[in-house]
Amino acid sequence: VDVPLTKKGVEEAVEAGKRISNIPIDMIYTSALIRAQMTAMLAMTQHRRKKVPIVLHNESEQAQSWSQIFSQDTEKQCIPVVTAWQLNERM
């Protein structure tokens, strides 16, 4: 079952983000579950580099073009997010 974070989960994700705010992060890997993606996005709101997470899409050519980073300036302001069902927790 793919359920979003609870209020407590949101608070914990923000707190986790504060704890990792000074660790260099160049890429984010997360499961395809919404709560995992929410955790990653909320944690990154606290990061000192303030890069914008961009979910990379590999399903189709059209989806890839939507997540394409078009310029080097834009690329410097973004952090790629890779989602994979293989990272889903075991049920």
N, C-alpha and C positions, 0 to 999 in steps of 0.2 A: 504494500500500500504506500503510495507516494503522498505524504502529507507535509504541509508547510511547518515551519518552526512555530512553537508556542511562544507566548510573550517571554517566558523564562529563557527559551532557546535563543530568542533575539538578544536578550540582555547578555547571555553567555557568549554569543558570537561577537558582540561589540567588545566585551571584556577581553576575549581572546585576541581580538584585533589590537587592542591597546598593548597587550603583552608582547606581540610580535611586531610592533610598529617600527622598530629600528633594525629589523632583520631584512637584508636585501632580498627582494623577491622579483624574479624575472619572468615567471610563468606560474600559472595556477592550474592544478589538475584536480578535478572533482568528479564525483559520480554523477549520473544523470538524474538522481533524485533531487527534487526541488529543495528539500531541507539542506542538502549538502551545498547546493549552489547558493542558497540564501546565506548560509554560514560564511562561505568564501566572500561573497559580495559585501556583507555587513562587516566582516573583519577588515577588509581592504579599505573601508571608509575611515578607518583609524590609522592607516599607514602614513608615515611621514612623507613619502614620495608623492602621494596623491595622484597616482596613475589611475586611469579609467580602465576597469576590467572590460574586455571585449571577448564575448564568447565566440570561439571559432567554430564554424559549421563545416562538416565534411560530408554531409549526406548527399548533396547534389551540387551541380555547377552553379545553379541559381543561389542556393544557400551560401556557398562559398563566396560568391560575389558580394552578398550582403555583409559578410563579416570581414571583407578585404580591407586592409589598412592601406590607404591610398598615397600617403606621402611620408617622407622621413620625419617631418615635424610631428605629424599625427602619431606615427609609430613610437616616437620618444615619449609621448604622453599616455600611451596605452600599455596595458599588460594583458597578454593573451590568456584566455581561459579555455582549457580543453576539458570537455565532458566526455565520459565514457561509461556505458552501462556496466563494463567489467569492474568498475570501482564501486558499484552498488554493494551495500552491506548484505551479508547473507541473511536470508529470511528463514 
